Amino acid sequence: MSVTTATKFADAAVDRRTAGLTERAARLRAQADDLGPVEAMTFRRRAAELELEAWALMVRSGTDVPIAA
């Protein structure tokens, strides 16, 4: 396998992982709207953690990463 092919596989894996993390974060935020205040805060905090994990994964992989929201 060439280096280019290996890089493409690695990039695809990072894309899938970050997409999964951000989708899960979005679902948690949506679910938080239907919960009590304590549970909602917990769900939103976990969503923020997942988004941070996705961002860190993109940084480590060398992907272009938005710095500010």
N, CA, C and O of each residue as an XYZ file, in Angstrom:
276
protein
N       0.847     -1.165      0.000
C       0.000      0.000      0.000
C       0.901      1.240      0.000
O       1.867      1.314      0.760
N       0.580      2.198     -0.849
C       1.402      3.398     -0.933
C       1.079      4.341      0.219
O       0.058      4.203      0.892
N       1.962      5.291      0.426
C       1.771      6.266      1.492
C       0.512      7.085      1.235
O      -0.229      7.388      2.170
N       0.264      7.443     -0.012
C      -0.919      8.223     -0.360
C      -2.195      7.462     -0.033
O      -3.138      8.036      0.512
N      -2.232      6.187     -0.359
C      -3.401      5.366     -0.064
C      -3.605      5.238      1.444
O      -4.733      5.327      1.930
N      -2.531      5.032      2.173
C      -2.619      4.923      3.629
C      -3.114      6.233      4.231
O      -3.903      6.224      5.175
N      -2.657      7.346      3.694
C      -3.095      8.653      4.180
C      -4.580      8.856      3.918
O      -5.294      9.396      4.763
N      -5.046      8.426      2.754
C      -6.467      8.558      2.437
C      -7.321      7.741      3.392
O      -8.375      8.195      3.837
N      -6.860      6.524      3.710
C      -7.595      5.691      4.666
C      -7.616      6.345      6.044
O      -8.645      6.343      6.719
N      -6.491      6.900      6.458
C      -6.410      7.562      7.764
C      -7.322      8.786      7.797
O      -8.023      9.013      8.783
N      -7.314      9.580      6.715
C      -8.178     10.762      6.646
C      -9.647     10.361      6.700
O     -10.444     11.017      7.370
N     -10.007      9.300      6.007
C     -11.393      8.832      6.012
C     -11.791      8.371      7.411
O     -12.916      8.612      7.848
N     -10.879      7.713      8.111
C     -11.169      7.254      9.468
C     -11.376      8.437     10.407
O     -12.272      8.415     11.251
N     -10.554      9.462     10.263
C     -10.704     10.670     11.084
C     -12.032     11.339     10.771
O     -12.740     11.768     11.683
N     -12.378     11.433      9.496
C     -13.651     12.047      9.098
C     -14.834     11.292      9.707
O     -15.767     11.908     10.222
N     -14.793      9.970      9.647
C     -15.883      9.173     10.218
C     -15.973      9.364     11.728
O     -17.063      9.522     12.278
N     -14.837      9.348     12.385
C     -14.812      9.488     13.849
C     -15.319     10.864     14.269
O     -16.135     10.961     15.186
N     -14.854     11.924     13.619
C     -15.304     13.264     13.994
C     -16.783     13.456     13.677
O     -17.498     14.107     14.439
N     -17.246     12.901     12.572
C     -18.668     12.996     12.238
C     -19.508     12.284     13.288
O     -20.550     12.790     13.702
N     -19.060     11.120     13.714
C     -19.786     10.378     14.745
C     -19.838     11.138     16.060
O     -20.875     11.169     16.722
N     -18.730     11.746     16.438
C     -18.690     12.507     17.686
C     -19.610     13.724     17.631
O     -20.346     13.988     18.582
N     -19.572     14.455     16.539
C     -20.409     15.655     16.432
C     -21.887     15.296     16.312
O     -22.740     16.015     16.832
N     -22.199     14.196     15.634
C     -23.603     13.755     15.557
C     -24.116     13.344     16.928
O     -25.247     13.666     17.293
N     -23.302     12.645     17.676
C     -23.713     12.237     19.023
C     -23.909     13.457     19.908
O     -24.848     13.505     20.702
N     -23.023     14.451     19.777
C     -23.167     15.685     20.549
C     -24.471     16.395     20.197
O     -25.162     16.898     21.083
N     -24.809     16.438     18.926
C     -26.059     17.083     18.499
C     -27.271     16.349     19.079
O     -28.231     16.986     19.512
N     -27.231     15.024     19.091
C     -28.349     14.256     19.660
C     -28.496     14.520     21.160
O     -29.608     14.659     21.669
N     -27.363     14.589     21.859
C     -27.420     14.864     23.296
C     -28.005     16.247     23.565
O     -28.807     16.418     24.483
N     -27.603     17.231     22.764
C     -28.144     18.589     22.941
C     -29.645     18.610     22.672
O     -30.391     19.286     23.381
N     -30.088     17.886     21.669
C     -31.522     17.835     21.367
C     -32.289     17.145     22.494
O     -33.376     17.587     22.864
N     -31.735     16.079     23.033
C     -32.388     15.357     24.123
C     -32.431     16.197     25.395
O     -33.354     16.059     26.198
N     -31.449     17.057     25.583
C     -31.368     17.868     26.797
C     -32.576     18.782     26.944
O     -32.959     19.130     28.061
N     -33.176     19.172     25.832
C     -34.335     20.062     25.877
C     -35.531     19.422     26.567
O     -36.406     20.130     27.066
N     -35.583     18.096     26.602
C     -36.717     17.387     27.184
C     -36.456     16.891     28.608
O     -37.268     16.156     29.171
N     -35.331     17.292     29.181
C     -34.953     16.791     30.508
C     -35.057     17.891     31.559
O     -35.251     19.067     31.253
N     -34.922     17.464     32.786
C     -34.876     18.418     33.893
C     -33.573     19.197     33.855
O     -32.671     18.855     33.090
N     -33.462     20.236     34.666
C     -32.283     21.113     34.601
C     -30.954     20.418     34.890
O     -29.952     20.700     34.234
N     -30.940     19.524     35.856
C     -29.683     18.845     36.206
C     -29.265     17.887     35.094
O     -28.104     17.872     34.684
N     -30.210     17.092     34.611
C     -29.901     16.146     33.544
C     -29.542     16.885     32.257
O     -28.635     16.477     31.532
N     -30.258     17.973     31.978
C     -29.974     18.751     30.762
C     -28.555     19.309     30.799
O     -27.844     19.275     29.794
N     -28.143     19.824     31.960
C     -26.794     20.353     32.086
C     -25.763     19.248     31.857
O     -24.742     19.471     31.207
N     -26.032     18.071     32.386
C     -25.127     16.941     32.209
C     -25.025     16.546     30.741
O     -23.928     16.306     30.238
N     -26.158     16.476     30.053
C     -26.155     16.122     28.631
C     -25.405     17.170     27.813
O     -24.635     16.826     26.916
N     -25.628     18.443     28.120
C     -24.946     19.520     27.373
C     -23.442     19.521     27.642
O     -22.642     19.791     26.746
N     -23.067     19.217     28.884
C     -21.637     19.145     29.207
C     -20.979     18.008     28.431
O     -19.888     18.175     27.886
N     -21.640     16.854     28.382
C     -21.087     15.715     27.630
C     -21.011     16.044     26.152
O     -20.052     15.653     25.487
N     -22.000     16.756     25.618
C     -21.976     17.168     24.219
C     -20.765     18.066     23.957
O     -20.093     17.926     22.935
N     -20.495     18.979     24.872
C     -19.322     19.853     24.723
C     -18.026     19.046     24.762
O     -17.091     19.337     24.017
N     -17.970     18.040     25.625
C     -16.787     17.174     25.689
C     -16.577     16.433     24.371
O     -15.449     16.321     23.890
N     -17.663     15.931     23.792
C     -17.558     15.214     22.522
C     -17.102     16.141     21.400
O     -16.296     15.746     20.558
N     -17.612     17.371     21.385
C     -17.198     18.330     20.367
C     -15.723     18.686     20.532
O     -15.008     18.840     19.542
N     -15.268     18.818     21.770
C     -13.852     19.088     22.021
C     -12.996     17.908     21.572
O     -11.926     18.101     20.994
N     -13.459     16.700     21.833
C     -12.724     15.509     21.394
C     -12.617     15.472     19.867
O     -11.564     15.135     19.327
N     -13.702     15.817     19.175
C     -13.677     15.848     17.710
C     -12.690     16.896     17.224
O     -11.927     16.651     16.289
N     -12.703     18.060     17.856
C     -11.783     19.136     17.472
C     -10.329     18.710     17.685
O      -9.483     18.923     16.817
N     -10.043     18.111     18.839
C      -8.675     17.659     19.130
C      -8.229     16.589     18.139
O      -7.069     16.572     17.728
N      -9.131     15.706     17.756
C      -8.808     14.674     16.768
C      -8.435     15.308     15.430
O      -7.489     14.874     14.772
N      -9.183     16.338     15.032
C      -8.870     17.035     13.778
C      -7.517     17.727     13.864
O      -6.749     17.710     12.902
N      -7.219     18.337     15.011
C      -5.930     19.012     15.186
C      -4.791     18.010     15.082
O      -3.810     18.253     14.380
N      -4.919     16.889     15.774
C      -3.859     15.869     15.747
C      -3.658     15.288     14.365
O      -2.548     14.884     14.017
N      -4.727     15.241     13.565
C      -4.616     14.644     12.239
C      -4.095     15.629     11.192
O      -3.766     15.241     10.072
N      -4.025     16.910     11.572
C      -3.539     17.919     10.637
C      -4.623     18.479      9.727
O      -4.316     19.153      8.744
N      -5.867     18.212     10.037
C      -6.986     18.722      9.263
C      -7.139     20.217      9.513
O      -6.793     20.707     10.589
N      -7.654     20.945      8.525
C      -7.960     22.354      8.755
C      -9.046     22.447      9.803
O     -10.122     21.870      9.649
N      -8.762     23.175     10.870
C      -9.652     23.212     12.015
C     -10.105     24.639     12.271
O      -9.287     25.559     12.282
N     -11.398     24.828     12.475
C     -11.854     26.171     12.857
C     -11.333     26.498     14.258
O     -11.453     25.688     15.177
N     -10.758     27.681     14.409
C     -10.172     28.055     15.694
C     -11.220     28.705     16.591
O     -11.247     28.458     17.796
N     -12.072     29.525     16.014
C     -13.097     30.212     16.807
C     -14.475     29.873     16.262
O     -14.650     29.659     15.062
N     -15.432     29.829     17.147
C     -16.799     29.545     16.726
C     -17.540     30.813     16.422
O     -18.713     30.769     16.051
